[in-house]
């Protein structure tokens, strides 16, 4: 039986609510990232988030811990018509929280 620890982050973004779930395997290794957008006006955002989630999952499975800040920096640099609290910034925030270094 596989055991995973997951955490769901919720962010109010300009066009709705973004939920980001990140799962970690029992051995402490990253397993997957899943994001979905709860907005009733435009469901095309969910298609975009599915593609981004799949890409980020593949990338995070192979990236080194010291490379994560650059990934976060690239996500934070994106713009959205709804302002600063947008999907890329929220994804960056969830990844930062998940992969922050544990103090000894």
C-alpha positions as CSV (number, residue, x, y, z in Angstrom):
1,X,0.0,0.0,0.0
2,X,1.3,3.4,-0.9
3,X,1.2,6.2,1.6
4,X,1.2,9.9,0.7
5,X,1.1,13.0,2.7
6,X,-0.7,15.8,0.9
7,X,-1.5,19.4,1.6
8,X,-4.0,21.6,-0.2
9,X,-3.4,25.3,-0.5
10,X,-6.3,27.7,-1.3
11,X,-5.8,31.1,-2.8
12,X,-8.2,33.8,-3.8
13,X,-7.2,34.9,-7.2
14,X,-8.7,37.5,-9.5
15,X,-10.9,35.1,-11.4
16,X,-12.0,32.7,-8.6
17,X,-10.4,30.4,-6.0
18,X,-7.2,28.4,-6.9
19,X,-6.7,25.1,-5.0
20,X,-3.2,23.5,-5.2
21,X,-2.7,20.0,-3.8
22,X,0.9,18.8,-3.4
23,X,1.5,15.2,-2.5
24,X,4.7,13.8,-1.0
25,X,5.6,10.1,-0.8
26,X,6.2,8.4,2.5
27,X,10.0,8.5,1.8
28,X,9.8,12.3,1.6
29,X,10.1,12.6,-2.1
30,X,7.8,14.7,-4.2
31,X,4.9,12.8,-5.9
32,X,2.6,15.2,-7.7
33,X,1.1,18.7,-7.9
34,X,-2.6,19.2,-8.9
35,X,-4.2,22.6,-9.3
36,X,-7.7,23.6,-10.2
37,X,-9.6,26.8,-10.4
38,X,-13.1,27.3,-9.1
39,X,-14.7,29.9,-11.2
40,X,-18.0,29.7,-12.9
41,X,-17.4,32.1,-15.7
42,X,-14.5,30.6,-17.6
43,X,-13.6,26.9,-17.5
44,X,-10.7,27.2,-20.0
45,X,-8.6,28.2,-17.0
46,X,-8.8,24.6,-15.7
47,X,-7.5,23.2,-19.0
48,X,-4.5,25.6,-18.7
49,X,-4.0,24.6,-15.1
50,X,-4.0,20.9,-15.9
51,X,-1.3,21.4,-18.5
52,X,0.8,23.5,-16.1
53,X,0.2,21.0,-13.2
54,X,1.4,18.1,-15.4
55,X,4.5,20.0,-16.5
56,X,5.3,21.2,-13.0
57,X,4.9,17.6,-11.6
58,X,7.3,16.3,-14.2
59,X,9.8,19.1,-13.5
60,X,9.6,18.8,-9.7
61,X,10.2,15.1,-9.8
62,X,13.6,15.7,-11.4
63,X,14.7,19.1,-10.2
64,X,17.3,19.4,-7.5
65,X,16.4,21.2,-4.2
66,X,18.7,24.1,-5.0
67,X,17.0,24.7,-8.4
68,X,13.5,25.2,-6.9
69,X,14.1,29.0,-6.1
70,X,14.7,29.6,-9.8
71,X,11.5,27.8,-10.8
72,X,9.6,29.9,-8.2
73,X,11.2,33.1,-9.5
74,X,10.1,32.2,-13.0
75,X,6.5,31.6,-11.9
76,X,6.3,34.8,-9.9
77,X,7.5,36.8,-12.9
78,X,4.3,36.1,-14.9
79,X,1.5,38.6,-15.3
80,X,-2.3,38.2,-15.3
81,X,-5.0,40.6,-16.2
82,X,-6.4,40.2,-12.7
83,X,-3.4,41.6,-10.9
84,X,-0.6,40.4,-8.5
85,X,-2.4,37.5,-6.7
86,X,-2.8,35.3,-9.8
87,X,-2.4,31.6,-10.6
88,X,1.4,31.6,-11.3
89,X,2.1,33.6,-8.1
90,X,-0.1,31.3,-6.1
91,X,1.6,28.1,-7.6
92,X,5.0,29.6,-6.7
93,X,3.8,30.3,-3.1
94,X,2.5,26.7,-2.7
95,X,5.8,25.2,-4.1
96,X,7.8,27.5,-1.8
97,X,5.8,26.4,1.3
98,X,6.1,22.7,0.4
99,X,9.8,22.7,-0.4
100,X,11.1,25.2,2.2
101,X,14.1,23.8,4.0
102,X,13.5,22.2,7.3
103,X,15.6,23.6,10.1
104,X,17.6,21.0,12.0
